[in-house]
Amino acid sequence: MAIKSSINPPVFYSSVFLIFCMVFVGAVWPTQAQVIFKSVQLWLEVKTGWLYILGVAIFLIFIIFVMISRFGDIKLGPDHAEPDYSYKSWIAMLFSAGMGIGLMFFGVAEPVMHFLAPPDATPETIQAAKDAMKITFFHWGIHAWAIYAVVALSLAYFSYRHKLPLLPRSALFPLIGDRIYGPIGHIVDTFAVLGTMFGVATSLGFGVLQVNSGLHYLLGLPISTSVQVVLIICITLIATVSVFSGLDKGVKRLSELNLGLAVLLLVFVLAFGPTVALLQAFVQNTGAYLSDIVGKTFNLYAYEQKNDWIGGWTLLYWGWWISWSPFVGTFIARVSRGRTIREFLIGVLFVPSAFTFLWMTVFGNTAIDAIMNHGAAYLADAVSSDVSVALFKFFEHMPASTLLSTIALCLVVTFFVTSSDSGSLVIDNLTSGGDANAPVWQRIFWALLQGLVASVLLIAGGLQALQTVAIASAMPFLLVMMLMCFGLFKALQDDWLKVNSVQSHNTSVQYAKTNVSWEERIDVLLSHPSHEQAQQYLEAVAGPALAKAEKRFVEKNIRAQVLDIEDRVRLIINEDEQHDFVYGLRVRAYTIPNPIEAEIETGDTNYFRVEVFLEHGGQHYDVMGYTEEQLLADVVTQYERYLHYLHLSSSEYLRSES
């Protein structure tokens, strides 16, 4: 019996081949691979660092422009689409997939490192503390989420609005058209698979170092490669179990657990730390970040020539966020259908950033305060010697340190499980051509391969080499992301033109002459039709009316057809090289706002509307009760608006060409 699969062979097989080749190189010649990849990364930082800085600035400006512009009203999906997930679940998944694990690693370590060795201040001074928090906010703030948002918005928009596959290649459709289904598209998706695989695998490999440190700190478990490999196997198996649960149960529930544990840890440290000072610092840190954001966004230390610092920090972070953007962007897009672009961007940019700022303030400022004012030199030594143990050393400064370390360890593990699970989900999506219902074994294959890659490289010492090549690979994807911005802007312009022309263009052809009185129309508006009545309207009035329209268009040599399926009927007019014109009618159920006693007693509290659906979604108006002539007049009106859109679109194209 053949095993069911839905793989896209050019992407699947080339990805597997390249992954095994790169793992082989990293495992057999780890030192040489590290030297080569590091030299490439260093060259990119010195010669093209300005392009990283400029590119990230462009992404942030572009995303904010889209958010505050008229484009923000467009939905990620048809006009009638509703969000698939509640705000709580959505934010939790954004947080876990984006950078939740990074907060555990660097919440204490990075502010302390900048405090001990700041680029522009005397170490271990008040000014160094202020600068440390500003730099940390800058690296973990809205710039990182703007990078993710460019990829996520492009994928979600083209997939849910234009019915293209949920793949990076789809973002290039406005630029290369159907060629996205050829070699160019395969290359873009394969590159995204490699970035996701090595990003997740190296994080899994380095992450077990922190888990191992935590278990050593709590239970005395020895720190060794063999223990770390066992930990990788355990985390991978847990992630595999989560794969069976699917996105709605596995990743969603683990993400909500992660957020709950993170909030618990945050509240505890805030309550037992210098609470008032931390709240004051949070407000001041945020204000300082916002006041310096333009200068820091474009700062390259061109006059001071601090290449080592900016290359080891800002450029390293920008490269890391870009290299992770196919993974995080695809996952965010997967869970964001039904939201408006403005709602999406506010959620992606500001909500996780605000939580990150609070987290960094609570942990970072508490750690700096302990070093400055409470003689916690051991914490500075721990950060300088081993970042993986810094968080657990930090808890020695707090009451119930063992309990806090246990919660933190559980949080690190669950973050890695969600990273592995969502990573396998994304890779499976990329290698199956965007099939959201791919067989479970494919996700299990990728989850196990992530664990295998991390284990092999950890044993051979090649994890650092793969981390370096993942960051260096950000440069070509930076250029792809710029093309994404350009293609998305073109598509949004055209989409807004269509929506606006449909909504605002009116002529005298609005109502047909009928014998229906205004009293009869009121009776229709105040009635609560049953499903049978709505279905009967489709069969007796709507279907024949659209059939007449179809016949007329065919007589005019225009390709038209009527599709009649359960609870809906559609007139489709196919246009060469243009969006089809679609006039559909669909039966939709609603709850009666104020049901009468008789309706409550019978349990019949629903009523049904026959609503109009165009090519870009539902129009939220009911035609139930229209006569055949009125319905045909509405079809003509919508078709006229469609022709008006084609006229405006053609005019815009001609102006841009000239």
N, C-alpha and C positions, 0 to 999 in steps of 0.2 A: 504494500500500500504506500503510495507516494505521500511524502510529508508536504502539507500545504505551506506555501510560501508566497510572499508578495514583494520580493526583492527587485531592485533596479540593477541588473547585472553590471553595467559599466561603473556604477558608483560602488556597489557592494564589493565586487571582487578586486577592483583597483585599490579600494580602501584597506581591505584585509591584507593584500600583498604589500602595500607601502608600510602598513603598521608593523608587520612582521620583519620587513627589511630594516626599518629604523630601530626596532627593539633589538634586533640581532646586532646591529652596529653599536648601539648603546651598551649592550651586555658584553660583547666580546672585546671591544676597544673603548671602554668608558673614558679613560683619560684622554686619549687622542680625540674622541668625539667631543669631549668637553672643551678642549683647546680650540678645535675648529669652530664649533658653534659660538664659543665665547668671543673669538676674534671677529666673527661675522656680526655678532650683536654689538661689540664695541665700535666697529666701523659704522654701523647704522646709527648708533648714538651720537658719534662725533660728526659724521657727515650729513645725516638726515634728521637730526634731533629737532631742527626747526620745523620740519614737515609734520612730525608727530604733534608738536605744540600747536601749530597752525591748524592741523586737521581736527584735533579735539575741540579747539575754539570754534571752528566752523560747525561742528556737530552740535555744540551747545547752543550757538546762536540760531541755527536752523530749527532745532527742536522747540526752542522758546517762541520763535516766530510762528511756527505751525500751531503751537498751542494757543496763542493769543489772537491768531488771525481767524478769518471766516472759515478756514478749513477745519477748525476745531469742532464745528458742529456736525461734521460728517461721521457716520457710524462705521465701526469696524464690523461690517456685515450689512445685510439689507436694512432699509430704513425702519423696519418693524422689529428688528432683532432685539432680544433682551440678554443681559449678561448671563453667562453660564454658571458663574460662581458668586457667592455673596462677597461683600467687601472684606469681611474677616478672612475668609478662605483665600481670596485673591491676594490680599496684602501678605498673608503668611507665606504663600507660595513664592511671591516676588522676593520676599526677604530671604527665604531659605535657599532659593536657587541663585540669587544674585551675589551675596557676599556674607551670608550668615557665618560661615566657618571662619572667614577672615577676621571677624570681630573677636572671636575666641583667641585667635593667634596674636592679633596685633592691638587689641583693646588696651592692654597694659604696655606691651613692648614698644610700639611705635612712638607714643608720646614721650616715654622715658628715653628712648634712643635720641630723639630730637632734643630733649632737655639736656642730655649729657654731651651731645655734639651738634649744636645748631649751626646752620650755615652763616648766619648774620648777627649772632649775639655771643656774649661771653657765656661759656657753659655753666650750668647749674646756678643761674641767676633768675630773678623774677622775669626779666625780659626773655630769657631763654624759655621759661615756662609758657609765657604768652605765645612766643613764636612756635613752640612745639605743638600747641593745640591748633593754631592757625594752619600749620603745614599738614597736620593730621586730617583736619577737616577738609582741606583742599584735595588731598589724595583720595579721600573716601566719600566726597560729597557729590554734588549734582553733575560734575564732569564725568565721573564713572557711569552714572545712570543715564546720562545723555548718550554715551557710546552704546550702551545696551538698547536705549530707546530707538536709536536710528534703525538698528537691525530688527528689533521687535515690531516697531510700527510698520516698517516696509513689508515684513512678512505677513503680519496680521491684516494689513490693508489689502494687499493683492490677493491673499488667500480668501478672506471672508467677504470682501467687497466685489472682487472680480473673478472669484471661483478658480483661481490658479492654485497649484500645489503649495502646501505650506513648506516651502523650500527657499533657501537663499537665492537660487537662480531666478525665482519669480520676480524679485525686486528689479531685475534688469529688463523685464518685459517691455516697458516703454521705450527702451533704447535699442534692443535687438529683436524684439518681436518673438516669433515662433522659434527662433534659433536658440532660445533658452532650453529647448528640448534636445538639443544636439550636444556636440563636444564641449562647447563653452559652458553650458549648464552643468554637465557632468563634472568638469574641472572645478567649478565653484563649489558644488556640493561635496565633492571629494575633499577639497581643502577644508571645508567646514567640519567634515567627519574627523580629519586628522587633528584639527585644533581642539575639538571637543574631547576626543579620546585621550590625547596626551595631556590636556589641561586637567581632566578629571583623574587620570591615572597618576600623574605627578602629585596632584593634591592629595590623593588617597595615600600615596607613598609617604609624602612628608607628614601627612596628618597622623599616621599611626605613630610617628615619633612623639607627638604630643600625647596621644592615648597611652603609649608605652611609658612616657614620663609620668603621667598621672597615676597609672597603676603602680609604678615603682614608688611614687610618693605616698600613695595610700596603703598599698599592700606589700610593698617590698619586692614586687615582681622584677626580675632582672631586666636590664636594658640590653637587648641583643637583637641581631638581625632575625634569628629564628623566631623569637617572640613576636616581632613585628610582622613577619610573614603570616604567622598564625592569626594575628589580629586582622590582617587584610582579608584572609580567608573568611573569618567570622563576619566581618562587616559586609563582604560581598555576598555571603549566603543570606544575611538578613535582607540586603537589598533585593536579592533574587526572590525571596518570599514576598517582599513588597510589590515586586513586578506582577506577581499573580493577582494582586488585589486591584491593579489598574490605577489610572490617574486619580479617579474620584475618591477611591478609598485609600490606596497606598500613599502616594505623594501628598495628597491633600491632608490626610489625618496626621502624617508625620510632620508636615509643615506647621500645622496648628499646634502640635505638641512642642515643636521647636520654639515657636513664638511664645507659647505659654511659659516654658522653662526659662527662656531668655528674659522675659518680663519679670519672673519671680527672682532671678539672680540680680537683675538690675535694681529692683525695688529694695532687696535686702542690702546691697552695697550702698545704695543711696541713703537708706534709713540708718545704717550703722556707721557710715562715713561722716565726713563734715558736711551734713545735709545742706545747711543754708549756704555755705561757701560754694558747694557744688551747683546749686540752683543759680546763684549769682554768676558763677563761672560759665554755666551753660548759656545764659543770656549774653554775657560779654563775648564769649567765644564765637557765638553765632553772629553777633554784630561785627566783630573784627573780621570774620570770614567774608561777610557780605561787603564790607567796606573795601577789602583788598582784592576782591575776586577778579576784577579786570586786570590789575597789575600782575597778579600771580598767574592768571590764565596765559598771558603772553610772555612771562618771564623766562628767559633763556640764559641769564647771567652772561650776556654777550660782552659786557664790559669787565666783569670780574673774572670771567673764564673759570667757573667752578664746574668743569665738565665731570669730574669724578662724583660730585654730590648730585647734580641734576641727573646724570646718567644712572646713578645707583638708586635714585629715589623716583623723581617725577617721571622721567622717561621710562623707567622700569615699570612703574604702575600703569602708565598709558599703554605701553605695549602689552602688559598683562591683561588689562581690561579689553583691549581690542581683540587679542587672541581668544579670549573667552566669549566675545560677543556672539559668535554663531550659536554657541551652546545656550547661553543665558537668553539671548534674543529669541531664539526659536521656542524655548520653553515658555517665556513670557507671552509670546504671541499665541501659543497653544491654549493658554488659560484666559485670554482676554477678549474673546469674541463677544460682541454685543454692546461694548462700551463706545461712547463717542471718543473721538481722537483727543479732545480736550480733557475729558475725564481720565482717559488712559494715561496721558502724559503727566497730568497732575499727580496721579497715583504712582507712576513709575519714577518720576523725578524727585518729588518732595516728601512723600510719606516715608519711604525707606531711608532717605537722606536725613530726615528729622530724627528718626529713631537711632540712626547711626551716630549723629551728632550727640544725642543724649547719652548713648552708650560710651562713646569715646570720652566724653566729659566726666561721667561718673567713674569710669575705671582709670582713665588717664590722669585726671586731676587728683584723684585719690592717691594714686601711686606717686605722683610728683610731690604731693603734700607730705606723704610718708617719708620720702627721701629728704625733702627740704627741712621739715619741721619735727620729724619724729625719729631721726637717726636710722632710717631703714636702708643702710648701705647694702645690706644683703640683697635687697630687691634690685638695686642698680647692678650689682655683681651678677645676679641671675640673668638679667636682661642682656648684659654684655657677653655672657658666656654661653647661654643656652636659652633661646627664645621659647622653646617648647615647654620649659618648666616655669617660665616667668609667671603665668597665670596662677599656678598652684602656690608659688612663693608669695605672690601678692595676697592670697587668702590668709596667710599666716598673720597678716596685719589686722584681720577681721575676727570677730567672735564666730564660733561654730565653724572654724576653718575646714574641718574634715567634711562636714555636711556640704559646705559650699563647693569644695573640691569634687565631691561625689556628684553633685548636680551638674557642675561644669563638665565633668568627664562624660556623663550621660548625654549632655547637650552636644559635645564634640562628636560622639558616636552617632547620634541621630542626624546631625548635620551631614556627616559623611554618608550615611545611608541615603538621605534624600538627594545628595549630590550624585551618588552612583546611580540611583533609581532614575532620576530625571535625566542624567547623562545618557543612560541606555535608552530611555524613551526618545530623546532627541536624535541620537545616532540611528536608531531603528527608523525613525521618521525620515531621516535624510537618505538612508540606503534603501528604503522601500518606495521611493518616489512620492512621499507625502501621504502614504496610506495610513489613515488614523486607526484602522481596524486590522493592522497586520497581526499575524499569529504571535502568540505569547513567546514561543520558543526563540524568535528573533531577538526580542528584548533580553531574554535570559542569556542568549549567546553573547550579546554585547556587554551585559553586566559581568559575566564571568571573564570575558576577555579583558575588561578594565582591571579586574583583580589580578589576572595573570600577568598583564603588562607591568603593573605596579610591583608585583612580587619579584619578577625576573630582574627588573632594573634595580630594585632595592638590594637584592643579593649581589648583583654585579657592580653596584656603585654607579649606575648610569642615569639615575633619576635627575641629577643636576644638569646633565647634558640635555635631556629631553625638556626640562623646564626652560633652559636657555634657548633651544631651537623653537619652542612654542612662542616665546616672547619675540624672538627675531622674526618669526613668520608673520608678525602683526603688520609689517610694512606693506606687503602686497594686499592684505585685506583692508588696510587703511584706504588704499586707492579704490578698492571695490566699494567701500562704504561711501566714498565721495560720489561715485556713480549712483549708488542707491539714493542718496539725497537728491540728486538731479532728476532721476527717474521718478521718484516719489512726488517731487514738486510738479512735474509735468502732469502726472496722473491726477493729482489733487486739483490742479487748475481745471482740467477737463471735467472732473467729477462735479466740482462746484458749478461749473457752467451748465451742466446737465440738470442738476437739482434746481438751480435758480431759475433756469428757463422753463422748467416744468411747473414750478410753483408760481411764477410771476407773469408768464405770458398769457394774456387773455384776449379773446376777440369776441365778436358778437355771436359766434356759434357756441353758445353755452347751453341753451335749453330748446328743446323741440316743442312745437305746438301740440298740445295734448288736450284731452277732454277731462283731465283730472282736476277737480276743484281743490281750492286751498283747504277746505274742510276735510276732504278725503286725505290730503297729504299730512295734515296734523294727526289724523287717526293712525296713519302708518307710522309716523315718528313716535307716537306714544304707545305703540303696541310692543309686545314682547314675543316675537315669533319663536316657534319651536324649531328643533332641528329638522323635522319633517317638512315644515313650511319653507324653511330656507332651501332645503334640497329640492323641493318642488319648484321653487322659484328658478333655481338654476336650470332645471330640466324644461320648464314650460316657457320661460321668458329669456333668460340669459343665453342658454345654448343656441336657440334659434336665432337670436339677435346677432351673436358673434358669427354664426354660420352665414348670415346674410352679408356681414361685413367681409368675411373671408371670400365669398363669391365675388363681391365687387372688386376687391383688390386683385384677385386672380384675373378677372376680366381686363384689368389694367396692366396685365403682365407683371404683377408684383407677387413674389413668392410669399404666400400666406397659408397658414394652417391653423385649425382649431384642435386643441387637445382637451379631451373631456375625461377626467378621472374622478374618483370619489371625492366629493365635497369641494371640487374646484373645476373651473373651465378656463382655458387660456387661448387667446388669439396671439399668434407669433408671426411677425413679419421679418423675414431674413433679408438683411442688407449686406451687400458685398463690402468687406473691409470696414464695417461700421458695427456698432452695438445693435443687436436685434431690438425691434420694438415689441414689447410684451404688454398686453392688456389682459390681466387675469382677474378672476373673481373667485374668492375663497370664502367658505363658511367658517366663521370663528365664533367661539362660545364665550360668553361673559356672564358675570353674576349680576342679577337684578339689584340695583342700588338700595331700593326700599321696597322689598316684596310685601304684598298684601297678605292677610292672614290665610286666605285660601291657598296661596302659593306655598306658604311656609308649611301648612298642614300636609300638602301633597308632596312636599320635598322638591317641587318643581321651581327652583329659584334661579335657573339659568335661562338666558335668552340668546338668540343667535342672530348675527349680522352677516350680510354678504358684502365683503369689503373688496376694494380695488387694490390690486398688486401690479406694480410696473416692474420693469427690468431691474431697478435698483431697490425694490422693496415695497412694503405696504404703504398705502397713502392715508390710512386711518379714516376713510369715509365710507359710509354704508349706502349701497344702491338698492337695498331691499325695498320693494314697492315701486321702483321706477317702471314705467312702461317700456315696451320694446323700443319705441321711438326715442324716449329719453335716454335709454341705455346706449343706443347707437349714436346719439348726439354726444354723449360723454366719451365714447370711443374716438369719435372724430376730433373732439377737443384735445384729448390726450395725444393723438397722432399728430395734430397740428403743432402742439408743444414740442413733440419729438423732432419734427422737421425744423422747428425754430432752433432747437439745440444743434442739429446738424449744420444749419446755416451759420450759427455763431461759432461753432467749433471749426468749420472750414475757414471762416474769416480770420479767426485767431491764428490758424496754421499758416495762412497766406501772409499775414502780417509778420509772423515770426520768421518766415522764409525770406521775406524781402528785407 
